[in-house]
Amino acid sequence: MRITATRLITAFFIFALCGFNSYSQDIHFSHVNRQPIYQNPANSGLFDGDFRFTANYKDQWRQVSVPFSTVALAMDSKWKKKALNYSLLLFHDQVGDGKFQTLELMGALGKTIQLDVDSIHTVSAALQFGLNYRTLDPTKFYFDSQFNGVNFDPNLPSNEVLNNNSKSNINVSAGVVYQWNKSKDEKFTGGISLHNINRPDQSFYGEPLKRDARLSLFGIYDYRLNYDLAIIPGLSFNLQGKYRELLPGAQVRYYLVDRLGEYKALDGGIWFRSRDAVIIRAGIAINNWSFAMSYDTNISKLIPASNARGGLELSAHYILRRFKPASIKHRICPDYI
């Protein structure tokens, strides 16, 4: 029964995507496991705690053109009695000379199902709905009519009629995530999601410009080798029209303190975006806080323009626990002494 359900879910997502043509591409992060809600809406509520807050910032292509900048903020939680999960995701992206901006607010609602009595195997599914708003500033563009024969004169008319500089639409996504929690020191998480299911029209003028659906798959394995070290290999794949992104990599976590409710750890690793970039990442976790920083080194055909420079990315997580578990103090002597 489980195999049949998995096949049906996979077939649905692949079938839904195959009929779509290529017109546009979504934003992407190098910290694939540091913005879980954007990665897959079914990641909502899959953490140890009551509320999770995440923030991401990416700055790229500063060497090549006007910097591309992306900011994402998210909050997710769960209703434990009903095994329901929910989240909110807000991101803002700005690219190019025309300050082309995308603002998107998404909300997700999902449910977690236990596949066995001891909850080692669980499956979570979620639907995500939201509003997408895009705008640009045509006064920042350059036109041939503004060349006076000697140089560019921004005061000359562009002779272009641009009546509509913004566009709003509704966006729909869905995802499924499987978790295998063998123990506190060994677990696997993997998922599949389909974004832009309704293919919203992004055109400002004339002919429709459909936003391509994006198929996203990921898997990450977290295994603690001993008291001090853990290895975390992972893989992310995105398919959107003609665009393909394969991102394999691995990290090593070094535990500084992990006892009596106190937690401190360092991590570092390397990831590869196929035919595009090498990503070096480092992070630190202190109790409920964690921070990570990475840098993309460009290895594509754009190297002559980029000088091998890609982008800086920062992320922060905070997990709020309303009811902290009481720390157990082991006594050397019995109570009656």
N, C-alpha and C positions, 0 to 999 in steps of 0.2 A: 504493500500500500504506500509506503514511504517513497519507493522508487518511482512508482507511477505518478505520485504528486510532484516529485522533483522534475520528472520529464515534462509533465504538463506545464509547470511554471516556466521552465527553460524554453519550451516550444512557444509559449505565448509571447515571451519577450523577443525572441528571435524573429518570429513571424511578424510581430508588430513593427519591427525595425526594418525588415527587408524591403518593404514597399516604399521606403522614403528615399528621396534624392538628396544630393548634397547642396546646401546653400549657406550654412552658417556653422559656427563653432562656439561652444560654451567656454567659460573661463575654466582654468584648471589650477590646482595647487600641487606643489612638490610634496608638501606634508599631507600625503594621502590619508594617513590615519590620525591626523590632527584636526581635521574638520569632518567628523563622522557624519553629520547630518547632511552636508552637501554630497558626501560620498554615496550615501544610501539612506533614504528616510527611515528605513527599518532599524537603523542604528539608534533611533530615539529610545532613551531609557535604558540602554544596555551598558550599565556601569554600576559600581558599588557606591551607593549614596542616595541622596534624595533629589538634589538638583545639580546639573552640570552646566557650567557656563564656558563657552569657548570663544576665542578671538583669533583672527588670522589677518596678517598684512603681507602683501607681496608687492615688490617694486622691481620691474624688469625692463630690459631693452633701453636703459638710460643712455648707453653708449651709441645706440643706433638712431634713435629718434626721440620724440617727446616721450617721457617715461610712461609706461603702462602701470597703473596702480590699482590694486584690488584690496578691499577690506570686507571681512565677513564676521558677523556676530551671531551666536546661536545660544539657545537655552533649551534643555530638554529635561524631562522628569518622567515619573511613572505613578500610576494609581495601582498600588500593590494589591489591593483587595480584588480588583477586577482584572488584574494582569494587563492593564492598558498602558500604553506609552504615548507621549505627546512631545512636540517640539515646535520651536519657532526659529526661523533662519532669516537673517537679513544680510544682503551683501550689496556692495557698491563697487562698480568697476568703471574706470575712465581710461580711454586710449586715444592716441593720435592727435594730430594738429587741430582737428575739429572738436576736441573735447567730447568725443562720443561717450555718453554715460549710460550705464545700465544700473537700475535700482530694482531689486527684487525682494519681496517679502513672502515667505512660504511658511505654511503651518502643516504639521503632519500628525496623524493619529494612527496608532497601530496596536497590535496585540501580540503577546508572547505565549506560545503553546509549549508545554513540557511534553517531550516524547517518551519519557520514562519516569518512574516514581522518584528517583533520586536527583532528577533535574540535571543529569550529566549532558543530555542532548536536548536542546531547545531550538525552536524555530520562531522567528518574529517576522511579521508582515506589517506594512504600513502604506497608507495613501497620503499624498502630499498635494496641497492646493495652494495657489498663491497668485499674487499680482506682480506683473513685470512692467516696468516703465523705462523707456529709452528716449534719450534726447541728444541733440547735437547743436553746435554753434557754427552755422555756415559763414559767419563773419571772420572766422579763423582760417578759412581756406584761401588758397591762391588760385586766381583765374588768369587766363591769357589776356583778357581785356584790360587787366590792371598793369600790364607792361607798357610803359610809355615810349618804348623805342630805345631807351638807355638803361633803365633799371625798373624794379618793381615799385609801384606807387599804390599803397593800400587805400588812398583817398579816391582813386578812380572807381567808377561803378563796375560791379562784376557782370552786369547784364544777365544775371541769373534770377529766375523767379522761384523762390523756395518758400512756399506758403505754410508748410507743415514741418515743424522741426521736432516733434515728439510723437510717441506712440505708446499706448497702454494695451495690455492684453492679459488674459488668464493663462496660467500654466499648471499642468498636472503631471505628477510623477508617482511612481510606485516602486516598492522594493521588498525583498525577502532576505533575511539574514539567518544563517545557521551557526549555532555555538556548540562547541564540545568542550566542556569544563571537566576534565579528568580529575584535576586537583587544583589547589591554589597555585602550584608551581608549573602546571602544564595545561594549556588551553589553545584552542583553534577557533578562529572566527572567519567566516566567509560569506559573501553575499552577491546577489545579482539585483540590479535595478534598471528601470527604464525611465528616463527623464524626457520632458517635453512631449508627452504622449499625444496631446491634442494638437501639436505642431502649430503654435500661435503664429499669426501673421506679423512680421516685424517691419514691413515696408512703410516708409514715410510717404512715398509718392507712387502713383500708378500701379504697376503690376504687383501682385502679392509676392512676398518674400517669406516663405515658410521656414520656421526655425526647425532644424533637423532634430529628430529624436536622438537621444544619446543612451547607448547601452553601456552599463558600467559593471565590471566584475572586480572583486577583490578577495584576497585571502591573507591572513596573518597568523603566524604560529608563535606563541610565547612559551619558551621552555627554560626553566631555571636549572642550570647545570649543577650549582652548588650554593653554599651560603652567600657567596660574593657575586657570582656572575649568572647572567641569563642571556640567551641568544633570541633574536626576534627577526626571523626572515619573513619577507612579505612580497606580495605581487599585486599590482593594480593594472587593469586594462580598460580602456575606453574606446568605443567605436561610435563615430558620429559622421554619417555620410561617408565621404572619402577620407576623413581624418581617422588615424589610428594612433593610440598612445599606449605603449607598453612600458611599465615602470616596475622592474624588479629591484630588490635590494635587501639589505639586512642591517641590523643594529645590534650592539652589545650593551647590556645594562650592567652597571657596577653598583652594588648596594653598599652604601655607607653605613646606614642604620636601618634596621627593620625589626623592631621589637617593642613591646609594651606600648603600642599605639603611636610610636614615633617612626617616621619613614623619611629617609633621604637617599637619593640615588642619582647617578650620572649615567648618561647614555650617549652613544655616538655611532655613526654608521655611514654607509655610502649607498646611494641609489643611482640607477641609470635610466634616463628617459631615452628610449631607443632612437638612434640616429639624430639625437638633439642635444642632450646635456648629461653631464656627470654632476651629481648632487651630493655634497658633503653636509652632514647634519650632526648637531650636538644638542644635548638637552640636559635639564636638571629638574628634579622633583623634590619638593619639600612638603611633607604631609599632604595637605589637600591641594597644593599648588603644583603646577608643572609648566615649564617654559622650554621652548625649542627654537633654534635658529639654524638656517641652512643657506647655502649659496649654490646657485646653478652656474656651472662652467659650460659654456656653449661649445659643442663639438660638431655642429652641423656645417653646411655650406655657407652659413652666414658669418663664419669666423672672420673673413677679411673686413667686414663692417663692424662686427661686435668686439673684435680683439679678444675673443674667447670669453667675454663677459656676458653673464646672463642676468640673474636676478637674486635679490635678497628676499628671504621670507622669514617672518617671525610668527610665533603662535604661543598662546597661553591658555591653560585650562584651570578651572577652579571647581572643585566638587564640594557642595554644601551638604553636611550631615546634620539634620535637625536633632537627632537623638544619638548622641555619641555613646558607643558601648563602654561600659565601666571597665577600667583597666584593672586586671586581676593582679593583686600583690601576693606573692607567695611568701608565707611566713616560714622562718627557720624553725620556730618552736610552736607546739600546739597552743591553742587558745587558753587552755586551763593553766598553763605555766606562767 
